[in-house]
């Protein structure tokens, strides 16, 4: 079992106890967001830091059609 810390830039997103360490280039889904492993660094034999690049969040107002309005 390995302790894996997931980072986006310098922000720690999540830490998990995993049986397998993710590989570079692997696609992940963390906290509902898609991402890709950029690098993996071994701190010691059981602790790993994984750098992740996440896809940007979609803005909630951009999905709605601006031509449609609610009827009152």
mmCIF file as Biopython writes it, N, C-alpha, C and O atoms, coordinates in Angstrom:
data_model
#
loop_
_atom_site.group_PDB
_atom_site.id
_atom_site.type_symbol
_atom_site.label_atom_id
_atom_site.label_alt_id
_atom_site.label_comp_id
_atom_site.label_asym_id
_atom_site.label_entity_id
_atom_site.label_seq_id
_atom_site.pdbx_PDB_ins_code
_atom_site.Cartn_x
_atom_site.Cartn_y
_atom_site.Cartn_z
_atom_site.occupancy
_atom_site.B_iso_or_equiv
_atom_site.auth_seq_id
_atom_site.auth_asym_id
_atom_site.pdbx_PDB_model_num
ATOM 1   N N  . UNK A ? 1  ? 0.843   -1.180 0.000   1.0 0.0 1  A 1 
ATOM 2   C CA . UNK A ? 1  ? 0.000   0.000  0.000   1.0 0.0 1  A 1 
ATOM 3   C C  . UNK A ? 1  ? 0.893   1.250  0.000   1.0 0.0 1  A 1 
ATOM 4   O O  . UNK A ? 1  ? 1.929   1.301  0.663   1.0 0.0 1  A 1 
ATOM 5   N N  . UNK A ? 2  ? 0.451   2.250  -0.767  1.0 0.0 2  A 1 
ATOM 6   C CA . UNK A ? 2  ? 1.227   3.473  -0.926  1.0 0.0 2  A 1 
ATOM 7   C C  . UNK A ? 2  ? 0.360   4.680  -0.568  1.0 0.0 2  A 1 
ATOM 8   O O  . UNK A ? 2  ? -0.841  4.695  -0.838  1.0 0.0 2  A 1 
ATOM 9   N N  . UNK A ? 3  ? 0.975   5.679  0.038   1.0 0.0 3  A 1 
ATOM 10  C CA . UNK A ? 3  ? 0.308   6.950  0.294   1.0 0.0 3  A 1 
ATOM 11  C C  . UNK A ? 3  ? 0.612   7.843  -0.902  1.0 0.0 3  A 1 
ATOM 12  O O  . UNK A ? 3  ? 1.772   8.153  -1.176  1.0 0.0 3  A 1 
ATOM 13  N N  . UNK A ? 4  ? -0.440  8.258  -1.616  1.0 0.0 4  A 1 
ATOM 14  C CA . UNK A ? 4  ? -0.268  9.049  -2.832  1.0 0.0 4  A 1 
ATOM 15  C C  . UNK A ? 4  ? -0.912  10.415 -2.609  1.0 0.0 4  A 1 
ATOM 16  O O  . UNK A ? 4  ? -2.100  10.507 -2.299  1.0 0.0 4  A 1 
ATOM 17  N N  . UNK A ? 5  ? -0.119  11.475 -2.769  1.0 0.0 5  A 1 
ATOM 18  C CA . UNK A ? 5  ? -0.592  12.851 -2.647  1.0 0.0 5  A 1 
ATOM 19  C C  . UNK A ? 5  ? -0.725  13.415 -4.057  1.0 0.0 5  A 1 
ATOM 20  O O  . UNK A ? 5  ? 0.240   13.397 -4.821  1.0 0.0 5  A 1 
ATOM 21  N N  . UNK A ? 6  ? -1.904  13.916 -4.410  1.0 0.0 6  A 1 
ATOM 22  C CA . UNK A ? 6  ? -2.154  14.494 -5.727  1.0 0.0 6  A 1 
ATOM 23  C C  . UNK A ? 6  ? -2.082  16.015 -5.625  1.0 0.0 6  A 1 
ATOM 24  O O  . UNK A ? 6  ? -2.729  16.618 -4.768  1.0 0.0 6  A 1 
ATOM 25  N N  . UNK A ? 7  ? -1.287  16.635 -6.509  1.0 0.0 7  A 1 
ATOM 26  C CA . UNK A ? 7  ? -1.098  18.085 -6.522  1.0 0.0 7  A 1 
ATOM 27  C C  . UNK A ? 7  ? -1.468  18.663 -7.880  1.0 0.0 7  A 1 
ATOM 28  O O  . UNK A ? 7  ? -1.192  18.064 -8.919  1.0 0.0 7  A 1 
ATOM 29  N N  . UNK A ? 8  ? -2.100  19.844 -7.857  1.0 0.0 8  A 1 
ATOM 30  C CA . UNK A ? 8  ? -2.317  20.651 -9.057  1.0 0.0 8  A 1 
ATOM 31  C C  . UNK A ? 8  ? -1.548  21.946 -8.817  1.0 0.0 8  A 1 
ATOM 32  O O  . UNK A ? 8  ? -1.951  22.755 -7.982  1.0 0.0 8  A 1 
ATOM 33  N N  . UNK A ? 9  ? -0.477  22.146 -9.518  1.0 0.0 9  A 1 
ATOM 34  C CA . UNK A ? 9  ? 0.504   23.203 -9.257  1.0 0.0 9  A 1 
ATOM 35  C C  . UNK A ? 9  ? 1.034   22.982 -7.841  1.0 0.0 9  A 1 
ATOM 36  O O  . UNK A ? 9  ? 1.659   21.951 -7.590  1.0 0.0 9  A 1 
ATOM 37  N N  . UNK A ? 10 ? 0.811   23.903 -6.911  1.0 0.0 10 A 1 
ATOM 38  C CA . UNK A ? 10 ? 1.290   23.704 -5.535  1.0 0.0 10 A 1 
ATOM 39  C C  . UNK A ? 10 ? 0.155   23.370 -4.580  1.0 0.0 10 A 1 
ATOM 40  O O  . UNK A ? 10 ? 0.384   23.236 -3.378  1.0 0.0 10 A 1 
ATOM 41  N N  . UNK A ? 11 ? -1.058  23.233 -5.086  1.0 0.0 11 A 1 
ATOM 42  C CA . UNK A ? 11 ? -2.218  22.943 -4.242  1.0 0.0 11 A 1 
ATOM 43  C C  . UNK A ? 11 ? -2.425  21.441 -4.125  1.0 0.0 11 A 1 
ATOM 44  O O  . UNK A ? 11 ? -2.499  20.735 -5.130  1.0 0.0 11 A 1 
ATOM 45  N N  . UNK A ? 12 ? -2.518  20.956 -2.889  1.0 0.0 12 A 1 
ATOM 46  C CA . UNK A ? 12 ? -2.795  19.543 -2.690  1.0 0.0 12 A 1 
ATOM 47  C C  . UNK A ? 12 ? -4.289  19.310 -2.865  1.0 0.0 12 A 1 
ATOM 48  O O  . UNK A ? 12 ? -5.107  19.891 -2.152  1.0 0.0 12 A 1 
ATOM 49  N N  . UNK A ? 13 ? -4.637  18.453 -3.821  1.0 0.0 13 A 1 
ATOM 50  C CA . UNK A ? 13 ? -6.036  18.160 -4.103  1.0 0.0 13 A 1 
ATOM 51  C C  . UNK A ? 13 ? -6.567  17.044 -3.228  1.0 0.0 13 A 1 
ATOM 52  O O  . UNK A ? 13 ? -7.675  17.128 -2.698  1.0 0.0 13 A 1 
ATOM 53  N N  . UNK A ? 14 ? -5.764  15.992 -3.078  1.0 0.0 14 A 1 
ATOM 54  C CA . UNK A ? 14 ? -6.254  14.779 -2.454  1.0 0.0 14 A 1 
ATOM 55  C C  . UNK A ? 14 ? -5.075  13.925 -2.031  1.0 0.0 14 A 1 
ATOM 56  O O  . UNK A ? 14 ? -4.026  13.954 -2.674  1.0 0.0 14 A 1 
ATOM 57  N N  . UNK A ? 15 ? -5.233  13.160 -0.952  1.0 0.0 15 A 1 
ATOM 58  C CA . UNK A ? 15 ? -4.253  12.126 -0.645  1.0 0.0 15 A 1 
ATOM 59  C C  . UNK A ? 15 ? -5.020  10.841 -0.378  1.0 0.0 15 A 1 
ATOM 60  O O  . UNK A ? 15 ? -6.054  10.840 0.289   1.0 0.0 15 A 1 
ATOM 61  N N  . UNK A ? 16 ? -4.487  9.746  -0.916  1.0 0.0 16 A 1 
ATOM 62  C CA . UNK A ? 16 ? -5.157  8.463  -0.842  1.0 0.0 16 A 1 
ATOM 63  C C  . UNK A ? 16 ? -4.162  7.354  -0.515  1.0 0.0 16 A 1 
ATOM 64  O O  . UNK A ? 16 ? -2.966  7.456  -0.790  1.0 0.0 16 A 1 
ATOM 65  N N  . UNK A ? 17 ? -4.697  6.301  0.078   1.0 0.0 17 A 1 
ATOM 66  C CA . UNK A ? 17 ? -3.939  5.081  0.304   1.0 0.0 17 A 1 
ATOM 67  C C  . UNK A ? 17 ? -4.303  4.136  -0.833  1.0 0.0 17 A 1 
ATOM 68  O O  . UNK A ? 17 ? -5.428  3.638  -0.887  1.0 0.0 17 A 1 
ATOM 69  N N  . UNK A ? 18 ? -3.359  3.883  -1.744  1.0 0.0 18 A 1 
ATOM 70  C CA . UNK A ? 18 ? -3.621  3.098  -2.944  1.0 0.0 18 A 1 
ATOM 71  C C  . UNK A ? 18 ? -2.720  1.867  -2.987  1.0 0.0 18 A 1 
ATOM 72  O O  . UNK A ? 18 ? -1.644  1.845  -2.389  1.0 0.0 18 A 1 
ATOM 73  N N  . UNK A ? 19 ? -3.180  0.852  -3.699  1.0 0.0 19 A 1 
ATOM 74  C CA . UNK A ? 19 ? -2.364  -0.348 -3.883  1.0 0.0 19 A 1 
ATOM 75  C C  . UNK A ? 19 ? -1.389  -0.186 -5.036  1.0 0.0 19 A 1 
ATOM 76  O O  . UNK A ? 19 ? -0.405  -0.921 -5.117  1.0 0.0 19 A 1 
ATOM 77  N N  . UNK A ? 20 ? -1.645  0.774  -5.940  1.0 0.0 20 A 1 
ATOM 78  C CA . UNK A ? 20 ? -0.814  0.973  -7.120  1.0 0.0 20 A 1 
ATOM 79  C C  . UNK A ? 20 ? -0.635  2.465  -7.339  1.0 0.0 20 A 1 
ATOM 80  O O  . UNK A ? 20 ? -1.584  3.234  -7.185  1.0 0.0 20 A 1 
ATOM 81  N N  . UNK A ? 21 ? 0.563   2.877  -7.693  1.0 0.0 21 A 1 
ATOM 82  C CA . UNK A ? 21 ? 0.872   4.284  -7.950  1.0 0.0 21 A 1 
ATOM 83  C C  . UNK A ? 21 ? 0.542   4.587  -9.413  1.0 0.0 21 A 1 
ATOM 84  O O  . UNK A ? 21 ? 0.930   3.812  -10.287 1.0 0.0 21 A 1 
ATOM 85  N N  . UNK A ? 22 ? -0.164  5.695  -9.714  1.0 0.0 22 A 1 
ATOM 86  C CA . UNK A ? 22 ? -0.466  6.033  -11.106 1.0 0.0 22 A 1 
ATOM 87  C C  . UNK A ? 22 ? 0.804   6.313  -11.911 1.0 0.0 22 A 1 
ATOM 88  O O  . UNK A ? 22 ? 1.815   6.754  -11.365 1.0 0.0 22 A 1 
ATOM 89  N N  . UNK A ? 23 ? 0.733   6.050  -13.213 1.0 0.0 23 A 1 
ATOM 90  C CA . UNK A ? 23 ? 1.879   6.256  -14.100 1.0 0.0 23 A 1 
ATOM 91  C C  . UNK A ? 23 ? 1.744   7.585  -14.836 1.0 0.0 23 A 1 
ATOM 92  O O  . UNK A ? 23 ? 0.650   8.138  -14.944 1.0 0.0 23 A 1 
ATOM 93  N N  . UNK A ? 24 ? 2.868   8.089  -15.342 1.0 0.0 24 A 1 
ATOM 94  C CA . UNK A ? 24 ? 2.874   9.341  -16.099 1.0 0.0 24 A 1 
ATOM 95  C C  . UNK A ? 24 ? 2.061   9.150  -17.375 1.0 0.0 24 A 1 
ATOM 96  O O  . UNK A ? 24 ? 2.229   8.163  -18.090 1.0 0.0 24 A 1 
ATOM 97  N N  . UNK A ? 25 ? 1.177   10.109 -17.650 1.0 0.0 25 A 1 
ATOM 98  C CA . UNK A ? 25 ? 0.334   10.060 -18.842 1.0 0.0 25 A 1 
ATOM 99  C C  . UNK A ? 25 ? -1.004  9.375  -18.613 1.0 0.0 25 A 1 
ATOM 100 O O  . UNK A ? 25 ? -1.844  9.356  -19.513 1.0 0.0 25 A 1 
ATOM 101 N N  . UNK A ? 26 ? -1.220  8.818  -17.445 1.0 0.0 26 A 1 
ATOM 102 C CA . UNK A ? 26 ? -2.474  8.114  -17.145 1.0 0.0 26 A 1 
ATOM 103 C C  . UNK A ? 26 ? -3.596  9.129  -16.909 1.0 0.0 26 A 1 
ATOM 104 O O  . UNK A ? 26 ? -3.379  10.163 -16.279 1.0 0.0 26 A 1 
ATOM 105 N N  . UNK A ? 27 ? -4.788  8.832  -17.414 1.0 0.0 27 A 1 
ATOM 106 C CA . UNK A ? 27 ? -5.952  9.688  -17.198 1.0 0.0 27 A 1 
ATOM 107 C C  . UNK A ? 27 ? -6.588  9.349  -15.856 1.0 0.0 27 A 1 
ATOM 108 O O  . UNK A ? 27 ? -6.724  8.180  -15.494 1.0 0.0 27 A 1 
ATOM 109 N N  . UNK A ? 28 ? -6.977  10.395 -15.122 1.0 0.0 28 A 1 
ATOM 110 C CA . UNK A ? 28 ? -7.575  10.232 -13.800 1.0 0.0 28 A 1 
ATOM 111 C C  . UNK A ? 28 ? -8.836  11.062 -13.690 1.0 0.0 28 A 1 
ATOM 112 O O  . UNK A ? 28 ? -9.069  11.971 -14.486 1.0 0.0 28 A 1 
ATOM 113 N N  . UNK A ? 29 ? -9.647  10.742 -12.697 1.0 0.0 29 A 1 
ATOM 114 C CA . UNK A ? 29 ? -10.788 11.571 -12.352 1.0 0.0 29 A 1 
ATOM 115 C C  . UNK A ? 29 ? -10.711 11.808 -10.846 1.0 0.0 29 A 1 
ATOM 116 O O  . UNK A ? 29 ? -10.917 10.889 -10.053 1.0 0.0 29 A 1 
ATOM 117 N N  . UNK A ? 30 ? -10.413 13.053 -10.460 1.0 0.0 30 A 1 
ATOM 118 C CA . UNK A ? 30 ? -10.268 13.421 -9.056  1.0 0.0 30 A 1 
ATOM 119 C C  . UNK A ? 30 ? -11.321 14.447 -8.699  1.0 0.0 30 A 1 
ATOM 120 O O  . UNK A ? 30 ? -11.415 15.496 -9.337  1.0 0.0 30 A 1 
ATOM 121 N N  . UNK A ? 31 ? -12.105 14.153 -7.691  1.0 0.0 31 A 1 
ATOM 122 C CA . UNK A ? 31 ? -13.121 15.071 -7.197  1.0 0.0 31 A 1 
ATOM 123 C C  . UNK A ? 31 ? -14.043 15.527 -8.326  1.0 0.0 31 A 1 
ATOM 124 O O  . UNK A ? 31 ? -14.436 16.693 -8.367  1.0 0.0 31 A 1 
ATOM 125 N N  . UNK A ? 32 ? -14.390 14.633 -9.233  1.0 0.0 32 A 1 
ATOM 126 C CA . UNK A ? 32 ? -15.308 14.948 -10.316 1.0 0.0 32 A 1 
ATOM 127 C C  . UNK A ? 32 ? -14.699 15.689 -11.483 1.0 0.0 32 A 1 
ATOM 128 O O  . UNK A ? 32 ? -15.426 16.096 -12.389 1.0 0.0 32 A 1 
ATOM 129 N N  . UNK A ? 33 ? -13.401 15.880 -11.497 1.0 0.0 33 A 1 
ATOM 130 C CA . UNK A ? 33 ? -12.742 16.592 -12.595 1.0 0.0 33 A 1 
ATOM 131 C C  . UNK A ? 33 ? -11.758 15.665 -13.286 1.0 0.0 33 A 1 
ATOM 132 O O  . UNK A ? 33 ? -11.050 14.902 -12.629 1.0 0.0 33 A 1 
ATOM 133 N N  . UNK A ? 34 ? -11.710 15.731 -14.615 1.0 0.0 34 A 1 
ATOM 134 C CA . UNK A ? 34 ? -10.788 14.900 -15.384 1.0 0.0 34 A 1 
ATOM 135 C C  . UNK A ? 34 ? -9.408  15.528 -15.369 1.0 0.0 34 A 1 
ATOM 136 O O  . UNK A ? 34 ? -9.266  16.751 -15.377 1.0 0.0 34 A 1 
ATOM 137 N N  . UNK A ? 35 ? -8.392  14.674 -15.346 1.0 0.0 35 A 1 
ATOM 138 C CA . UNK A ? 35 ? -7.022  15.155 -15.330 1.0 0.0 35 A 1 
ATOM 139 C C  . UNK A ? 35 ? -6.074  14.109 -15.879 1.0 0.0 35 A 1 
ATOM 140 O O  . UNK A ? 35 ? -6.460  12.975 -16.161 1.0 0.0 35 A 1 
ATOM 141 N N  . UNK A ? 36 ? -4.828  14.518 -16.022 1.0 0.0 36 A 1 
ATOM 142 C CA . UNK A ? 36 ? -3.789  13.638 -16.549 1.0 0.0 36 A 1 
ATOM 143 C C  . UNK A ? 36 ? -2.562  13.767 -15.653 1.0 0.0 36 A 1 
ATOM 144 O O  . UNK A ? 36 ? -2.228  14.861 -15.200 1.0 0.0 36 A 1 
ATOM 145 N N  . UNK A ? 37 ? -1.897  12.648 -15.403 1.0 0.0 37 A 1 
ATOM 146 C CA . UNK A ? 37 ? -0.705  12.637 -14.557 1.0 0.0 37 A 1 
ATOM 147 C C  . UNK A ? 37 ? 0.459   13.244 -15.331 1.0 0.0 37 A 1 
ATOM 148 O O  . UNK A ? 37 ? 0.808   12.777 -16.415 1.0 0.0 37 A 1 
ATOM 149 N N  . UNK A ? 38 ? 1.056   14.293 -14.760 1.0 0.0 38 A 1 
ATOM 150 C CA . UNK A ? 38 ? 2.183   14.962 -15.407 1.0 0.0 38 A 1 
ATOM 151 C C  . UNK A ? 38 ? 3.515   14.388 -14.922 1.0 0.0 38 A 1 
ATOM 152 O O  . UNK A ? 38 ? 4.430   14.183 -15.720 1.0 0.0 38 A 1 
ATOM 153 N N  . UNK A ? 39 ? 3.628   14.129 -13.624 1.0 0.0 39 A 1 
ATOM 154 C CA . UNK A ? 39 ? 4.871   13.567 -13.089 1.0 0.0 39 A 1 
ATOM 155 C C  . UNK A ? 39 ? 4.590   12.840 -11.782 1.0 0.0 39 A 1 
ATOM 156 O O  . UNK A ? 39 ? 3.606   13.114 -11.095 1.0 0.0 39 A 1 
ATOM 157 N N  . UNK A ? 40 ? 5.480   11.906 -11.456 1.0 0.0 40 A 1 
ATOM 158 C CA . UNK A ? 40 ? 5.395   11.142 -10.217 1.0 0.0 40 A 1 
ATOM 159 C C  . UNK A ? 40 ? 6.755   11.224 -9.530  1.0 0.0 40 A 1 
ATOM 160 O O  . UNK A ? 40 ? 7.787   10.939 -10.138 1.0 0.0 40 A 1 
ATOM 161 N N  . UNK A ? 41 ? 6.746   11.618 -8.249  1.0 0.0 41 A 1 
ATOM 162 C CA . UNK A ? 41 ? 7.987   11.744 -7.507  1.0 0.0 41 A 1 
ATOM 163 C C  . UNK A ? 41 ? 7.893   10.890 -6.239  1.0 0.0 41 A 1 
ATOM 164 O O  . UNK A ? 41 ? 6.937   11.017 -5.475  1.0 0.0 41 A 1 
ATOM 165 N N  . UNK A ? 42 ? 8.873   10.030 -6.018  1.0 0.0 42 A 1 
ATOM 166 C CA . UNK A ? 42 ? 8.906   9.190  -4.824  1.0 0.0 42 A 1 
ATOM 167 C C  . UNK A ? 42 ? 9.574   9.961  -3.693  1.0 0.0 42 A 1 
ATOM 168 O O  . UNK A ? 42 ? 10.731  10.362 -3.812  1.0 0.0 42 A 1 
ATOM 169 N N  . UNK A ? 43 ? 8.852   10.171 -2.598  1.0 0.0 43 A 1 
ATOM 170 C CA . UNK A ? 43 ? 9.415   10.853 -1.432  1.0 0.0 43 A 1 
ATOM 171 C C  . UNK A ? 43 ? 10.187  9.852  -0.593  1.0 0.0 43 A 1 
ATOM 172 O O  . UNK A ? 43 ? 11.339  10.095 -0.234  1.0 0.0 43 A 1 
ATOM 173 N N  . UNK A ? 44 ? 9.562   8.735  -0.281  1.0 0.0 44 A 1 
ATOM 174 C CA . UNK A ? 44 ? 10.253  7.599  0.345   1.0 0.0 44 A 1 
ATOM 175 C C  . UNK A ? 44 ? 9.630   6.332  -0.230  1.0 0.0 44 A 1 
ATOM 176 O O  . UNK A ? 44 ? 8.914   6.401  -1.229  1.0 0.0 44 A 1 
ATOM 177 N N  . UNK A ? 45 ? 9.886   5.191  0.374   1.0 0.0 45 A 1 
ATOM 178 C CA . UNK A ? 45 ? 9.452   3.937  -0.247  1.0 0.0 45 A 1 
ATOM 179 C C  . UNK A ? 45 ? 7.940   3.744  -0.259  1.0 0.0 45 A 1 
ATOM 180 O O  . UNK A ? 45 ? 7.436   2.922  -1.024  1.0 0.0 45 A 1 
ATOM 181 N N  . UNK A ? 46 ? 7.206   4.484  0.573   1.0 0.0 46 A 1 
ATOM 182 C CA . UNK A ? 46 ? 5.754   4.312  0.611   1.0 0.0 46 A 1 
ATOM 183 C C  . UNK A ? 46 ? 4.981   5.595  0.315   1.0 0.0 46 A 1 
ATOM 184 O O  . UNK A ? 46 ? 3.751   5.559  0.287   1.0 0.0 46 A 1 
ATOM 185 N N  . UNK A ? 47 ? 5.639   6.706  0.097   1.0 0.0 47 A 1 
ATOM 186 C CA . UNK A ? 47 ? 4.980   7.992  -0.137  1.0 0.0 47 A 1 
ATOM 187 C C  . UNK A ? 47 ? 5.370   8.521  -1.513  1.0 0.0 47 A 1 
ATOM 188 O O  . UNK A ? 47 ? 6.546   8.550  -1.874  1.0 0.0 47 A 1 
ATOM 189 N N  . UNK A ? 48 ? 4.353   8.941  -2.276  1.0 0.0 48 A 1 
ATOM 190 C CA . UNK A ? 48 ? 4.565   9.463  -3.624  1.0 0.0 48 A 1 
ATOM 191 C C  . UNK A ? 48 ? 3.808   10.769 -3.795  1.0 0.0 48 A 1 
ATOM 192 O O  . UNK A ? 48 ? 2.697   10.925 -3.287  1.0 0.0 48 A 1 
ATOM 193 N N  . UNK A ? 49 ? 4.415   11.709 -4.514  1.0 0.0 49 A 1 
ATOM 194 C CA . UNK A ? 49 ? 3.751   12.946 -4.892  1.0 0.0 49 A 1 
ATOM 195 C C  . UNK A ? 49 ? 3.472   12.878 -6.388  1.0 0.0 49 A 1 
ATOM 196 O O  . UNK A ? 49 ? 4.383   12.661 -7.187  1.0 0.0 49 A 1 
ATOM 197 N N  . UNK A ? 50 ? 2.205   13.064 -6.767  1.0 0.0 50 A 1 
ATOM 198 C CA . UNK A ? 50 ? 1.788   12.981 -8.162  1.0 0.0 50 A 1 
ATOM 199 C C  . UNK A ? 50 ? 1.312   14.356 -8.606  1.0 0.0 50 A 1 
ATOM 200 O O  . UNK A ? 50 ? 0.373   14.905 -8.031  1.0 0.0 50 A 1 
ATOM 201 N N  . UNK A ? 51 ? 1.955   14.911 -9.623  1.0 0.0 51 A 1 
ATOM 202 C CA . UNK A ? 51 ? 1.572   16.204 -10.193 1.0 0.0 51 A 1 
ATOM 203 C C  . UNK A ? 51 ? 0.531   15.949 -11.280 1.0 0.0 51 A 1 
ATOM 204 O O  . UNK A ? 51 ? 0.766   15.156 -12.192 1.0 0.0 51 A 1 
ATOM 205 N N  . UNK A ? 52 ? -0.622  16.622 -11.184 1.0 0.0 52 A 1 
ATOM 206 C CA . UNK A ? 52 ? -1.741  16.395 -12.098 1.0 0.0 52 A 1 
ATOM 207 C C  . UNK A ? 52 ? -2.080  17.690 -12.806 1.0 0.0 52 A 1 
ATOM 208 O O  . UNK A ? 52 ? -2.066  18.757 -12.191 1.0 0.0 52 A 1 
ATOM 209 N N  . UNK A ? 53 ? -2.388  17.609 -14.105 1.0 0.0 53 A 1 
ATOM 210 C CA . UNK A ? 53 ? -2.922  18.754 -14.838 1.0 0.0 53 A 1 
ATOM 211 C C  . UNK A ? 53 ? -4.402  18.484 -15.067 1.0 0.0 53 A 1 
ATOM 212 O O  . UNK A ? 53 ? -4.772  17.521 -15.738 1.0 0.0 53 A 1 
ATOM 213 N N  . UNK A ? 54 ? -5.241  19.346 -14.503 1.0 0.0 54 A 1 
ATOM 214 C CA . UNK A ? 54 ? -6.690  19.181 -14.612 1.0 0.0 54 A 1 
ATOM 215 C C  . UNK A ? 54 ? -7.236  19.989 -15.772 1.0 0.0 54 A 1 
ATOM 216 O O  . UNK A ? 54 ? -6.693  21.036 -16.125 1.0 0.0 54 A 1 
ATOM 217 N N  . UNK A ? 55 ? -8.332  19.486 -16.372 1.0 0.0 55 A 1 
ATOM 218 C CA . UNK A ? 55 ? -9.021  20.249 -17.404 1.0 0.0 55 A 1 
ATOM 219 C C  . UNK A ? 55 ? -9.728  21.417 -16.735 1.0 0.0 55 A 1 
ATOM 220 O O  . UNK A ? 55 ? -10.189 21.290 -15.601 1.0 0.0 55 A 1 
ATOM 221 N N  . UNK A ? 56 ? -9.821  22.557 -17.422 1.0 0.0 56 A 1 
ATOM 222 C CA . UNK A ? 56 ? -10.480 23.716 -16.810 1.0 0.0 56 A 1 
ATOM 223 C C  . UNK A ? 56 ? -11.969 23.437 -16.572 1.0 0.0 56 A 1 
ATOM 224 O O  . UNK A ? 56 ? -12.607 22.698 -17.322 1.0 0.0 56 A 1 
ATOM 225 N N  . UNK A ? 57 ? -12.499 24.046 -15.512 1.0 0.0 57 A 1 
ATOM 226 C CA . UNK A ? 57 ? -13.915 23.884 -15.190 1.0 0.0 57 A 1 
ATOM 227 C C  . UNK A ? 57 ? -14.766 24.595 -16.236 1.0 0.0 57 A 1 
ATOM 228 O O  . UNK A ? 57 ? -14.407 25.666 -16.724 1.0 0.0 57 A 1 
ATOM 229 N N  . UNK A ? 58 ? -15.903 23.981 -16.572 1.0 0.0 58 A 1 
ATOM 230 C CA . UNK A ? 58 ? -16.848 24.620 -17.490 1.0 0.0 58 A 1 
ATOM 231 C C  . UNK A ? 58 ? -17.675 25.621 -16.699 1.0 0.0 58 A 1 
ATOM 232 O O  . UNK A ? 58 ? -18.119 25.324 -15.590 1.0 0.0 58 A 1 
ATOM 233 N N  . UNK A ? 59 ? -17.883 26.801 -17.261 1.0 0.0 59 A 1 
ATOM 234 C CA . UNK A ? 59 ? -18.684 27.815 -16.574 1.0 0.0 59 A 1 
ATOM 235 C C  . UNK A ? 59 ? -20.160 27.438 -16.703 1.0 0.0 59 A 1 
ATOM 236 O O  . UNK A ? 59 ? -20.608 27.072 -17.789 1.0 0.0 59 A 1 
ATOM 237 N N  . UNK A ? 60 ? -20.915 27.523 -15.615 1.0 0.0 60 A 1 
ATOM 238 C CA . UNK A ? 60 ? -22.305 27.060 -15.655 1.0 0.0 60 A 1 
ATOM 239 C C  . UNK A ? 60 ? -23.199 27.886 -16.580 1.0 0.0 60 A 1 
ATOM 240 O O  . UNK A ? 60 ? -24.153 27.333 -17.128 1.0 0.0 60 A 1 
ATOM 241 N N  . UNK A ? 61 ? -22.945 29.156 -16.779 1.0 0.0 61 A 1 
ATOM 242 C CA . UNK A ? 61 ? -23.772 29.995 -17.632 1.0 0.0 61 A 1 
ATOM 243 C C  . UNK A ? 61 ? -23.493 29.787 -19.115 1.0 0.0 61 A 1 
ATOM 244 O O  . UNK A ? 61 ? -24.326 30.144 -19.948 1.0 0.0 61 A 1 
ATOM 245 N N  . UNK A ? 62 ? -22.354 29.224 -19.462 1.0 0.0 62 A 1 
ATOM 246 C CA . UNK A ? 62 ? -21.976 29.058 -20.864 1.0 0.0 62 A 1 
ATOM 247 C C  . UNK A ? 62 ? -22.782 27.950 -21.545 1.0 0.0 62 A 1 
ATOM 248 O O  . UNK A ? 62 ? -22.939 27.975 -22.766 1.0 0.0 62 A 1 
ATOM 249 N N  . UNK A ? 63 ? -23.293 26.983 -20.789 1.0 0.0 63 A 1 
ATOM 250 C CA . UNK A ? 63 ? -24.016 25.858 -21.376 1.0 0.0 63 A 1 
ATOM 251 C C  . UNK A ? 63 ? -25.447 26.246 -21.766 1.0 0.0 63 A 1 
ATOM 252 O O  . UNK A ? 63 ? -26.020 25.643 -22.674 1.0 0.0 63 A 1 
ATOM 253 N N  . UNK A ? 64 ? -26.020 27.228 -21.102 1.0 0.0 64 A 1 
ATOM 254 C CA . UNK A ? 64 ? -27.399 27.622 -21.385 1.0 0.0 64 A 1 
ATOM 255 C C  . UNK A ? 64 ? -27.463 28.418 -22.686 1.0 0.0 64 A 1 
ATOM 256 O O  . UNK A ? 64 ? -26.534 29.146 -23.034 1.0 0.0 64 A 1 
ATOM 257 N N  . UNK A ? 65 ? -28.581 28.263 -23.395 1.0 0.0 65 A 1 
ATOM 258 C CA . UNK A ? 65 ? -28.790 28.986 -24.647 1.0 0.0 65 A 1 
ATOM 259 C C  . UNK A ? 65 ? -29.233 30.412 -24.318 1.0 0.0 65 A 1 
ATOM 260 O O  . UNK A ? 65 ? -30.283 30.587 -23.700 1.0 0.0 65 A 1 
ATOM 261 N N  . UNK A ? 66 ? -28.466 31.442 -24.713 1.0 0.0 66 A 1 
ATOM 262 C CA . UNK A ? 66 ? -28.830 32.801 -24.351 1.0 0.0 66 A 1 
ATOM 263 C C  . UNK A ? 66 ? -30.077 33.313 -25.086 1.0 0.0 66 A 1 
ATOM 264 O O  . UNK A ? 66 ? -30.658 34.321 -24.684 1.0 0.0 66 A 1 
ATOM 265 N N  . UNK A ? 67 ? -30.486 32.636 -26.145 1.0 0.0 67 A 1 
ATOM 266 C CA . UNK A ? 67 ? -31.668 33.075 -26.899 1.0 0.0 67 A 1 
ATOM 267 C C  . UNK A ? 67 ? -32.975 32.720 -26.224 1.0 0.0 67 A 1 
ATOM 268 O O  . UNK A ? 67 ? -33.998 33.343 -26.507 1.0 0.0 67 A 1 
ATOM 269 N N  . UNK A ? 68 ? -32.970 31.761 -25.358 1.0 0.0 68 A 1 
ATOM 270 C CA . UNK A ? 68 ? -34.195 31.331 -24.678 1.0 0.0 68 A 1 
ATOM 271 C C  . UNK A ? 68 ? -34.329 32.070 -23.348 1.0 0.0 68 A 1 
ATOM 272 O O  . UNK A ? 68 ? -33.360 32.210 -22.601 1.0 0.0 68 A 1 
ATOM 273 N N  . UNK A ? 69 ? -35.533 32.537 -23.066 1.0 0.0 69 A 1 
ATOM 274 C CA . UNK A ? 69 ? -35.804 33.209 -21.797 1.0 0.0 69 A 1 
ATOM 275 C C  . UNK A ? 69 ? -37.014 32.562 -21.154 1.0 0.0 69 A 1 
ATOM 276 O O  . UNK A ? 69 ? -37.862 31.989 -21.838 1.0 0.0 69 A 1 
ATOM 277 N N  . UNK A ? 70 ? -37.087 32.654 -19.846 1.0 0.0 70 A 1 
ATOM 278 C CA . UNK A ? 70 ? -38.219 32.092 -19.134 1.0 0.0 70 A 1 
ATOM 279 C C  . UNK A ? 70 ? -39.461 32.957 -19.343 1.0 0.0 70 A 1 
ATOM 280 O O  . UNK A ? 70 ? -39.389 34.184 -19.402 1.0 0.0 70 A 1 
ATOM 281 N N  . UNK A ? 71 ? -40.591 32.281 -19.452 1.0 0.0 71 A 1 
ATOM 282 C CA . UNK A ? 71 ? -41.856 33.003 -19.523 1.0 0.0 71 A 1 
ATOM 283 C C  . UNK A ? 71 ? -42.346 33.259 -18.126 1.0 0.0 71 A 1 
ATOM 284 O O  . UNK A ? 71 ? -42.221 32.410 -17.243 1.0 0.0 71 A 1 
ATOM 285 N N  . UNK A ? 72 ? -42.900 34.426 -17.928 1.0 0.0 72 A 1 
ATOM 286 C CA . UNK A ? 72 ? -43.431 34.762 -16.599 1.0 0.0 72 A 1 
ATOM 287 C C  . UNK A ? 72 ? -44.921 34.710 -16.597 1.0 0.0 72 A 1 
ATOM 288 O O  . UNK A ? 72 ? -45.546 34.963 -15.568 1.0 0.0 72 A 1 
#
